[in-house]
C-alpha cells in the first residue's frame, strides 16, 4: 500500500513557475513508477508526466514538454513536478499516482488506468 499526498498547488501567473510535490508513505516507494495527471473542469483526466523507478526515464505529454519537469528523490519518498511557463490551459487539479505493476512498454506510463494509487489532488490555477 502506498499513500500519496500532493502539495504546492495554488494560483500562478502565466509565464511564472510552480513546483508540485507528492509525498509517499511506505518503504517500497523506489519500486513504483510514478506519474502526474490532471483534470480540468468538464474534461477527462489526462496524462502529464511520468518517471521510472530509478528516474532514468521520463515521459511527458506533448502539451507540457519543454515546460514541465518531473523528478523523484527515492531517499525522501517524493516526486515533484516543476511547472515553468505555465499557461491558462494548464489550470486543473493535479494528481500524483503510483504504479505497482511493471511497465513493459513506454505506453504503460501514459495510461492512468494502470496506476494503482492516487493522491487527493492539488489545485493549480494559472491566471493573471
Residue pairs with C-beta under 8 A, 6 or more apart in sequence:
1 25
1 26
1 117
2 24
2 25
2 26
2 28
2 29
2 32
2 98
2 100
2 116
2 117
3 24
3 25
3 26
3 117
4 22
4 23
4 24
4 25
4 96
4 97
4 98
4 117
4 118
4 119
5 22
5 23
5 24
5 119
5 120
6 20
6 21
6 22
6 94
6 95
6 96
6 119
6 120
6 121
6 122
7 20
7 21
7 22
7 23
7 122
8 18
8 19
8 20
8 21
8 122
9 18
9 20
9 93
9 94
9 122
9 123
9 124
10 18
10 123
10 124
10 125
11 125
11 126
11 127
12 18
12 83
12 86
12 124
12 125
12 126
13 126
13 127
13 128
14 85
14 86
14 87
14 88
14 126
14 127
14 128
15 85
15 86
16 85
16 86
17 82
17 83
17 84
17 85
17 86
18 83
18 86
18 124
19 80
19 81
19 82
19 83
20 36
20 80
20 81
20 83
20 94
20 96
20 122
20 124
21 78
21 79
21 80
22 34
22 36
22 78
22 79
22 80
22 81
22 96
22 119
23 77
23 78
24 32
24 77
24 78
24 79
24 98
25 77
26 77
29 74
29 77
29 98
30 53
30 54
30 74
31 53
32 53
32 98
32 99
32 100
32 117
33 50
33 51
33 52
33 53
33 98
33 99
33 103
33 108
33 109
34 50
34 51
34 70
34 72
34 79
34 96
34 97
34 98
34 99
35 47
35 48
35 49
35 50
35 51
35 96
35 97
35 98
35 99
35 109
35 112
35 115
36 48
36 49
36 50
36 70
36 79
36 81
36 94
36 95
36 96
36 97
37 45
37 46
37 47
37 48
37 94
37 95
37 96
37 97
37 112
37 115
38 45
38 46
38 48
38 90
38 92
38 93
38 94
38 95
38 124
39 45
39 46
39 92
39 93
39 95
39 121
40 89
40 91
40 92
40 93
43 92
45 95
45 112
46 61
47 61
47 109
47 110
47 111
47 112
48 60
48 61
48 64
48 68
48 81
48 94
49 58
49 59
49 60
49 61
49 64
49 68
49 69
49 70
49 81
50 58
50 59
50 70
50 109
50 110
51 57
51 58
51 59
51 70
51 71
51 72
51 79
52 58
52 103
52 109
53 74
54 74
55 71
55 72
55 74
57 106
58 69
58 70
59 106
59 109
59 110
60 68
60 70
61 110
63 89
64 83
64 90
67 83
67 84
67 85
67 86
68 81
68 82
68 83
68 84
69 81
69 82
69 84
70 79
70 80
70 81
70 82
71 79
71 80
71 82
72 78
72 79
72 80
73 79
73 80
79 96
81 94
81 96
83 90
83 124
86 124
86 126
87 126
88 126
88 127
89 126
90 124
90 126
91 124
91 125
91 126
91 127
92 123
92 124
93 121
93 122
93 123
93 124
94 121
94 122
94 123
94 124
95 118
95 119
95 120
95 121
96 118
96 119
97 112
97 115
97 116
97 117
97 118
97 119
98 115
98 116
98 117
99 108
99 109
99 114
99 115
99 116
100 116
100 117
101 108
101 114
101 116
103 109
103 114
108 114
